[in-house]
Amino acid sequence: MSEFKHYSVMLGECIDSLQIKPDGVYIDGTLGMGGHSLEIAKRLTAGGRLISIDRDMRAIERAGERLADYSDRVTLVHGNFRELASIMDAQGVDKADGMLFDLGVSSPQLDETERGFSYMADAPLDMRMDESEPVTARDIVNSWPEERIKRILYDFGEERYAPRIAAAIVRERSKQPIETTLQLVDIIKGAMPAQALREKQHPAKRSFQAIRIAVNAELESVSDMLSAAMERLTPGGRLAVISFHSLEDRLVKNAIASHEKGCTCPRDFPVCTCGFVQTMRSVTRKPILPSERELEENPRSRSAKLRVAERI
């Protein structure tokens, strides 16, 4: 097994935000390499409990070794955080005192070139976080209609050349199947104008992000998770979510706002008549960003935003 340098994004900020109680119940919905879970577990006594979830079985196996000393208080679950409520039910947990979700792709997923997440190395087109799921990136680029591919490139990648790239994908797959990451990169580059290829950002970055989001139904999963998480926190319990692009951050921001400021009554009404009851409050007005030191040590954290809200 390859070794990976692991850096838990905004680790200190996340732990501080959760205000961990030694005998509390906590959820780490994105276990990854286990860095956040380890720091939570260290702060729990034998009376506390941490449930750590990940879609990637490889992550469960790796983190299990790292968390072995805390097996009396940590439960590892292979699953999708969009099924948070049923996972908690299966574990006999009704409410949690804090929940943490890091929505980024983990470093091992990026660094294991055979997973097909990276546009920098050649590999089969896969991009599945859970390798037991049926839909791969290869399925999308070879079988989805041109209009649907264009739409995900626009919506999930904010790719302004989506029509040209989608048309090029359909044109090339009519000649032969698109099988590998670098084959797809060449198609994307060939569809873009010369000035776009001179931009600082890799020309395939937005398209790869969009396809990955579609493969893993990431935005739907985040929406389902947020709804369940806010319902399953104890009063005073904290929700901490790290996002890495504007689509995710908007979902998190809007979900918190809907539970904090969801009253639909006109502003000049003396009392609320719509029936809204506030259940969450934002802990910080703006998202927390990585420190300069973290950005130097871990450039992958540069787009991270941490939002924290508390159940009331």
C-alpha positions as CSV (number, residue, x, y, z in Angstrom):
1,M,0.0,0.0,0.0
2,S,1.3,3.4,-0.9
3,E,2.0,6.0,1.8
4,F,0.4,9.4,1.6
5,K,1.3,12.6,3.3
6,H,-1.9,13.5,5.1
7,Y,-3.0,17.0,6.0
8,S,-6.4,17.5,7.7
9,V,-7.9,20.7,6.4
10,M,-8.4,23.4,9.1
11,L,-8.0,20.8,11.8
12,G,-7.7,23.1,14.7
13,E,-10.5,25.3,13.5
14,C,-12.8,22.3,13.2
15,I,-12.0,20.9,16.6
16,D,-12.4,24.3,18.3
17,S,-15.7,24.8,16.5
18,L,-17.2,21.5,17.6
19,Q,-16.7,22.3,21.3
20,I,-16.2,18.7,22.1
21,K,-17.6,17.3,25.3
22,P,-15.7,14.2,26.6
23,D,-18.9,12.1,27.0
24,G,-20.6,13.5,23.9
25,V,-21.7,11.7,20.7
26,Y,-20.1,12.9,17.5
27,I,-20.3,12.2,13.8
28,D,-17.4,12.5,11.3
29,G,-19.3,12.1,8.0
30,T,-16.2,12.1,5.8
31,L,-13.6,9.9,7.5
32,G,-10.9,10.1,4.8
33,M,-7.5,9.4,6.3
34,G,-8.9,9.8,9.8
35,G,-7.2,13.0,10.8
36,H,-10.3,14.8,12.1
37,S,-11.6,11.6,13.6
38,L,-8.4,11.0,15.5
39,E,-8.5,14.5,17.1
40,I,-12.1,14.1,18.1
41,A,-11.5,10.6,19.5
42,K,-8.5,11.9,21.6
43,R,-10.9,14.3,23.3
44,L,-13.5,11.7,24.2
45,T,-13.6,9.5,27.3
46,A,-14.7,5.9,27.3
47,G,-18.3,7.4,27.8
48,G,-18.1,9.3,24.6
49,R,-18.8,8.0,21.1
50,L,-17.6,8.9,17.6
51,I,-19.3,7.4,14.4
52,S,-17.0,7.9,11.4
53,I,-18.5,7.4,7.9
54,D,-16.9,7.1,4.5
55,R,-18.1,5.9,1.0
56,D,-14.6,4.7,0.2
57,M,-13.8,1.2,1.7
58,R,-10.1,1.9,1.2
59,A,-10.5,4.9,3.6
60,I,-12.2,2.8,6.2
61,E,-9.3,0.3,6.1
62,R,-6.6,2.9,6.4
63,A,-8.2,5.0,9.0
64,G,-9.1,1.9,11.0
65,E,-5.4,1.3,11.6
66,R,-4.9,4.9,12.6
67,L,-7.8,4.9,15.1
68,A,-7.1,1.4,16.5
69,D,-6.1,2.8,20.0
70,Y,-9.6,4.4,20.3
71,S,-11.7,1.4,19.2
72,D,-13.6,1.6,22.4
73,R,-15.2,4.9,21.4
74,V,-15.0,4.9,17.6
75,T,-17.3,3.1,15.2
76,L,-16.4,3.0,11.5
77,V,-19.2,2.8,9.0
78,H,-18.9,2.2,5.2
79,G,-21.7,4.3,3.8
80,N,-22.8,7.5,2.2
81,F,-23.4,10.5,4.4
82,R,-26.7,11.2,2.5
83,E,-28.0,8.2,4.5
84,L,-27.0,9.9,7.8
85,A,-30.4,9.3,9.5
86,S,-30.5,5.6,8.7
87,I,-26.9,5.2,9.7
88,M,-27.5,6.8,13.1
89,D,-30.6,4.7,13.6
90,A,-28.6,1.5,12.8
91,Q,-26.1,2.6,15.4
92,G,-28.7,3.2,18.0
93,V,-28.0,7.0,18.1
94,D,-30.9,9.4,18.1
95,K,-29.0,12.7,18.4
96,A,-25.4,13.9,18.2
97,D,-23.6,16.7,20.0
98,G,-21.6,17.6,16.9
99,M,-21.1,16.7,13.3
100,L,-18.2,17.4,10.9
101,F,-18.2,17.0,7.1
102,D,-15.2,17.6,4.9
103,L,-16.6,17.7,1.3
104,G,-13.3,17.6,-0.5
105,V,-11.9,14.7,-2.5
106,S,-9.3,13.1,-0.2
107,S,-5.6,13.2,-1.1
108,P,-5.3,9.4,-1.5
109,Q,-8.2,9.5,-4.1
110,L,-6.3,12.1,-6.0
111,D,-2.9,10.5,-5.6
112,E,-4.0,6.9,-6.4
113,T,-3.8,7.4,-10.2
114,E,-5.8,4.2,-10.9
115,R,-8.9,5.8,-9.4
116,G,-9.2,8.1,-12.3
117,F,-9.7,11.4,-10.4
118,S,-6.7,13.2,-11.7
119,Y,-6.2,14.9,-15.0
120,M,-2.4,14.8,-14.5
121,A,-1.9,11.0,-14.9
122,D,-3.3,8.4,-17.2
123,A,-5.7,5.9,-15.8
124,P,-9.1,4.3,-16.5
125,L,-12.0,6.8,-16.4
126,D,-13.5,5.9,-13.0
127,M,-13.9,8.7,-10.4
128,R,-16.1,6.6,-8.0
129,M,-15.6,7.4,-4.3
130,D,-17.4,4.2,-3.6
131,E,-16.1,1.5,-5.9
132,S,-19.1,-0.6,-5.4
133,E,-21.3,2.0,-7.2
134,P,-22.3,1.1,-10.8
135,V,-21.8,4.5,-12.6
136,T,-18.3,5.5,-13.6
137,A,-16.9,8.5,-15.5
138,R,-16.4,6.2,-18.5
139,D,-20.2,5.6,-18.5
140,I,-21.0,9.3,-18.5
141,V,-18.6,10.3,-21.3
142,N,-19.5,7.4,-23.5
143,S,-23.3,7.0,-23.1
144,W,-24.9,10.2,-21.7
145,P,-26.6,12.5,-24.3
146,E,-24.6,15.5,-25.5
147,E,-27.1,17.9,-23.9
148,R,-26.8,16.2,-20.5
149,I,-23.0,16.3,-20.6
150,K,-23.1,20.0,-21.5
151,R,-25.5,20.7,-18.6
152,I,-23.3,19.0,-16.0
153,L,-20.2,20.8,-17.3
154,Y,-22.1,24.1,-17.0
155,D,-23.8,23.4,-13.7
156,F,-21.2,21.4,-11.8
157,G,-18.0,22.8,-13.3
158,E,-19.0,26.3,-14.3
159,E,-17.2,25.5,-17.6
160,R,-17.9,28.3,-20.1
161,Y,-16.8,26.1,-23.0
162,A,-19.3,23.4,-22.1
163,P,-21.0,23.2,-25.5
164,R,-17.7,22.8,-27.3
165,I,-16.4,20.2,-24.9
166,A,-19.6,18.2,-24.9
167,A,-19.8,18.2,-28.7
168,A,-16.1,17.1,-28.9
169,I,-16.8,14.2,-26.5
170,V,-19.7,13.0,-28.5
171,R,-17.8,13.4,-31.8
172,E,-14.8,11.4,-30.5
173,R,-16.7,8.6,-28.8
174,S,-18.5,8.0,-32.2
175,K,-15.0,7.0,-33.5
176,Q,-13.9,4.9,-30.5
177,P,-14.7,4.6,-26.8
178,I,-13.1,7.1,-24.5
179,E,-11.4,4.9,-21.9
180,T,-8.7,6.9,-20.1
181,T,-8.2,10.2,-18.2
182,L,-5.5,11.6,-20.6
183,Q,-7.6,10.6,-23.6
184,L,-10.4,12.8,-22.1
185,V,-7.9,15.6,-21.3
186,D,-6.8,15.7,-24.9
187,I,-10.4,15.9,-26.1
188,I,-11.1,18.8,-23.7
189,K,-8.0,20.6,-24.7
190,G,-8.8,20.2,-28.4
191,A,-12.2,21.7,-27.9
192,M,-11.0,24.9,-26.2
193,P,-9.7,28.0,-27.8
194,A,-6.0,28.8,-27.7
195,Q,-6.4,31.6,-25.1
196,A,-8.1,29.2,-22.7
197,L,-5.2,26.8,-22.8
198,R,-2.9,29.6,-21.7
199,E,-4.8,30.2,-18.4
200,K,-3.1,29.4,-15.1
201,Q,-5.7,26.7,-14.3
202,H,-5.4,23.4,-16.0
203,P,-7.9,23.3,-18.9
204,A,-9.5,20.0,-17.8
205,K,-9.9,21.0,-14.1
206,R,-13.5,22.2,-14.3
207,S,-14.7,19.4,-16.6
208,F,-13.1,16.7,-14.3
209,Q,-14.7,18.3,-11.3
210,A,-18.1,18.3,-13.0
211,I,-17.9,14.7,-14.1
212,R,-16.7,13.6,-10.7
213,I,-19.7,15.4,-9.0
214,A,-22.1,13.7,-11.4
215,V,-20.5,10.2,-10.9
216,N,-20.9,10.5,-7.1
217,A,-24.1,12.5,-7.0
218,E,-22.3,14.8,-4.7
219,L,-24.6,17.8,-4.6
220,E,-27.7,15.6,-4.0
221,S,-25.8,13.8,-1.2
222,V,-24.8,17.1,0.4
223,S,-28.4,18.4,0.4
224,D,-29.8,15.2,1.9
225,M,-27.0,15.2,4.5
226,L,-27.6,18.8,5.6
227,S,-31.3,18.3,6.1
228,A,-30.8,15.2,8.2
229,A,-27.8,16.7,10.2
230,M,-29.7,19.7,11.4
231,E,-32.6,17.5,12.6
232,R,-30.4,15.1,14.4
233,L,-28.3,17.6,16.5
234,T,-28.9,18.1,20.2
235,P,-29.7,21.6,21.4
236,G,-26.3,23.4,21.5
237,G,-24.8,20.8,19.1
238,R,-22.5,22.1,16.4
239,L,-22.5,21.4,12.7
240,A,-19.2,22.1,10.9
241,V,-18.9,21.7,7.1
242,I,-15.8,22.3,4.9
243,S,-16.6,23.0,1.3
244,F,-14.2,23.4,-1.6
245,H,-16.2,25.1,-4.4
246,S,-19.0,27.6,-4.7
247,L,-21.7,25.1,-5.5
248,E,-21.2,23.2,-2.2
249,D,-20.7,26.4,-0.2
250,R,-23.9,27.8,-1.5
251,L,-25.8,24.7,-0.5
252,V,-24.3,24.8,3.0
253,K,-24.9,28.6,3.4
254,N,-28.5,28.4,2.1
255,A,-29.4,25.3,4.3
256,I,-28.2,27.1,7.4
257,A,-30.0,30.3,6.4
258,S,-33.3,28.3,5.8
259,H,-33.2,27.1,9.4
260,E,-32.0,30.4,10.8
261,K,-33.9,33.0,8.8
262,G,-36.6,31.1,7.1
263,C,-39.5,33.4,8.0
264,T,-41.5,34.3,4.9
265,C,-43.6,37.0,6.5
266,P,-43.3,40.6,5.1
267,R,-40.8,42.6,7.1
268,D,-43.5,45.1,8.4
269,F,-45.5,42.3,10.0
270,P,-45.5,42.8,13.8
271,V,-45.5,39.1,14.5
272,C,-44.6,36.0,12.5
273,T,-47.6,34.2,11.0
274,C,-45.9,31.8,8.6
275,G,-45.1,29.3,11.3
276,F,-41.3,29.4,11.0
277,V,-39.4,28.3,14.0
278,Q,-35.7,29.0,14.1
279,T,-33.7,25.8,14.8
280,M,-30.1,26.8,13.8
281,R,-27.8,29.9,14.3
282,S,-24.6,30.7,12.5
283,V,-21.6,30.7,14.8
284,T,-19.7,33.0,12.5
285,R,-21.1,35.5,10.0
286,K,-18.6,34.6,7.3
287,P,-17.0,31.3,6.5
288,I,-13.7,30.5,8.2
289,L,-10.7,30.3,5.8
290,P,-7.4,28.5,6.0
291,S,-4.5,30.4,7.7
292,E,-1.6,31.6,5.7
293,R,0.6,28.9,7.3
294,E,-1.9,26.2,6.3
295,L,-1.9,27.5,2.7
296,E,1.9,27.3,2.6
297,E,1.9,23.7,4.0
298,N,-1.1,22.4,2.1
299,P,-1.9,24.3,-1.1
300,R,-4.9,22.0,-1.7
301,S,-6.7,23.8,1.1
302,R,-6.7,27.1,-0.8
303,S,-10.3,27.0,-1.8
304,A,-11.6,25.6,1.5
305,K,-14.4,27.3,3.5
306,L,-15.6,26.2,6.9
307,R,-19.1,27.1,8.0
308,V,-20.3,26.4,11.5
309,A,-23.8,26.5,12.9
310,E,-25.4,25.6,16.2
311,R,-28.7,23.9,17.0
312,I,-30.9,26.0,19.2
